[in-house]
Amino acid sequence: MVILKCKQGAVVELREKRKDEQMNADRAKYLMELKRQNESLVELQETLRDITSFSKTQQTTITCLKDELSAVRLMAAETQLRQLNELKTLTGENKELKEVLTALIRQQQQPITDKNHHGMYFNISCLLVSVYMYVS
């Protein structure tokens, strides 16, 4: 009977030991999965930071290109106005064109705020299309 109790105790100990080993193995798997997920999140965060930086660079580039386009349009309008001023006689159409170009130049020289910055390009484009139609 004593031997039986010893064997039963050894079996219980062995089961508990296996149970502890299984729990440790499960815990190790869980920790490895958490580590892998954490590494993925860090990588995702770095990628998002890169995308944000690239987006800001693109926005700056777009703003610069819009400003350059605006300056080129202003120079074109000023050149056309100078050419009209060089003419000795002004016809009715030329006078109207001169007024449109003068308005365009005044509009271009006004300070630009972020709120109406986009609208400025549209208005200039419309005026330049009008000018082109008069010249043609």
matplotlib code that plots the C-alpha trace (Angstrom):
import matplotlib.pyplot as plt

x = [0.0, 2.8, 4.4, 1.1, 0.9, 4.5, 3.8, 0.6, 2.5, 5.2, 2.5, 0.8, 4.2, 5.0, 1.6, 2.1, 5.6, 4.3, 1.5, 4.1, 6.3, 3.2, 2.3, 5.9, 5.9, 2.6, 3.8, 7.0, 4.9, 2.7, 5.7, 7.2, 4.0, 3.8, 7.4, 6.7, 3.6, 5.5, 8.2, 5.5, 4.0, 7.4, 8.0, 4.5, 5.1, 8.4, 6.7, 3.9, 6.5, 8.2, 4.9, 4.0, 7.4, 7.1, 3.5, 4.8, 7.6, 5.1, 2.8, 5.8, 6.7, 3.1, 3.0, 6.3, 5.1, 1.9, 3.9, 6.2, 3.2, 1.7, 4.9, 5.2, 1.6, 2.2, 5.3, 3.3, 0.6, 3.1, 4.9, 1.6, 0.7, 4.1, 3.5, 0.1, 1.5, 4.0, 1.3, 0.6, -3.1, -5.4, -8.5, -11.5, -10.4, -6.9, -8.2, -10.3, -7.4, -5.2, -7.8, -8.0, -4.2, -4.0, -6.6, -4.7, -1.5, -3.2, -4.8, -1.4, 0.3, -2.2, -1.0, -2.1, -3.7, -3.9, -7.7, -8.0, -4.6, -6.3, -8.9, -6.2, -4.9, -8.4, -9.1, -5.7, -6.3, -9.7, -8.2, -5.4, -7.8, -9.8, -6.6, -5.6, -9.0, -8.7, -5.2, -6.1]
y = [0.0, 2.4, 1.6, 2.3, 5.7, 6.5, 5.6, 7.7, 10.6, 10.3, 10.1, 13.3, 15.0, 14.0, 15.3, 18.6, 18.8, 18.2, 20.7, 23.3, 22.5, 22.9, 26.2, 27.5, 26.4, 28.2, 31.3, 31.2, 30.9, 33.8, 36.0, 35.2, 36.2, 39.4, 40.2, 39.5, 41.8, 44.5, 44.4, 44.6, 47.7, 49.4, 48.7, 50.0, 53.2, 53.8, 53.4, 55.8, 58.3, 58.0, 58.4, 61.5, 63.0, 62.3, 63.8, 67.0, 67.2, 66.8, 69.5, 71.9, 71.0, 71.6, 74.9, 76.0, 74.8, 76.8, 79.9, 79.5, 79.0, 82.1, 84.1, 82.9, 83.9, 87.3, 87.8, 86.8, 89.3, 92.1, 91.3, 91.5, 94.7, 96.3, 95.2, 96.8, 100.0, 100.1, 100.2, 103.7, 103.4, 101.3, 99.7, 99.0, 95.3, 96.4, 98.8, 96.0, 93.6, 96.2, 96.6, 92.8, 92.5, 95.4, 93.8, 90.5, 92.1, 93.9, 90.6, 88.8, 91.5, 91.2, 89.3, 85.7, 83.9, 80.2, 80.4, 81.9, 80.8, 78.0, 80.4, 82.8, 80.3, 79.6, 83.3, 83.9, 81.0, 82.3, 85.8, 84.4, 82.3, 85.5, 87.4, 84.6, 84.7, 88.5, 88.2, 85.3]
z = [0.0, 0.8, -2.5, -4.3, -2.5, -3.5, -7.2, -7.1, -5.7, -8.4, -11.1, -9.7, -9.5, -13.1, -14.3, -12.6, -14.0, -17.5, -16.9, -15.8, -18.8, -21.2, -19.5, -19.9, -23.6, -24.2, -22.4, -24.5, -27.7, -26.6, -25.8, -29.2, -30.9, -28.9, -29.9, -33.5, -33.4, -31.7, -34.4, -37.0, -35.3, -35.1, -38.8, -39.6, -37.5, -39.4, -42.7, -41.7, -40.6, -44.0, -45.9, -43.8, -44.5, -48.3, -48.3, -46.6, -49.2, -52.1, -50.6, -50.5, -54.0, -55.2, -53.5, -55.1, -58.5, -58.1, -57.1, -60.1, -62.5, -61.0, -61.5, -65.1, -65.8, -64.2, -66.4, -69.5, -68.6, -68.0, -71.3, -73.2, -71.5, -72.4, -76.0, -76.1, -74.6, -77.4, -80.0, -81.1, -81.7, -79.4, -80.9, -78.7, -78.3, -77.4, -74.8, -73.3, -73.4, -71.6, -68.9, -68.4, -68.2, -65.8, -63.6, -63.8, -62.7, -59.8, -58.7, -58.9, -56.8, -53.9, -50.9, -51.0, -48.0, -47.7, -47.8, -51.2, -52.6, -54.8, -56.1, -57.3, -59.8, -61.2, -61.6, -63.3, -65.6, -66.6, -67.3, -69.3, -71.4, -72.0, -72.9, -75.3, -77.0, -77.5, -79.0, -81.3]

ax = plt.figure().add_subplot(projection="3d")
ax.plot(x, y, z, "-o")
ax.set_aspect("equal")
plt.show()
